[in-house]
Amino acid sequence: MIKRGKQAQSGQVKLTFSVPVDQAPGGLSVVGDFNDWDPYAHPMQVKRDSYELTVTVPADRPICFRYLADGGVWFDDVDADYHDQHGGHLRPVAQSVEADDEPLAVSA
C-alpha cells in the first residue's frame, strides 16, 4: 500500500510505503530513482504486521521504484500507478489516470 501526503510549499511530498511482513520475511528496502537505486538507503521498519517507510520526494515528477527483500528478491507494488520492465512508477501527488494517458517516462 502507498499513502501520498499533501504537497508542501517546498514542492516536496511524503510517501509512505507499507508491505505485509509475510510478503518478505527477513527484511525489505524501498529502492528507486529517488535514492539512486541504493539498496541500503531506505530499509523499511517493522510496524506491527507490516514493513513501513516514509520518504520525502519532489512532488513535480514521477518516481520509479521497487522493493528489495533479503536474498536479492525484487518485487513491485500493486498500488503503483504504472508498471513496466523497470518497476513501478508513481506520481507522488495523486492525479487521476485517464485510459489514454501516455506511459510515464522511465528514469533510472
Helices and strands as residue ranges (DSSP letters): E 2-4, E 12-20, G 21-23, E 28-32, G 33-35, E 45-47, E 50-58, E 63-69, E 73-75, E 82-84, E 87-90
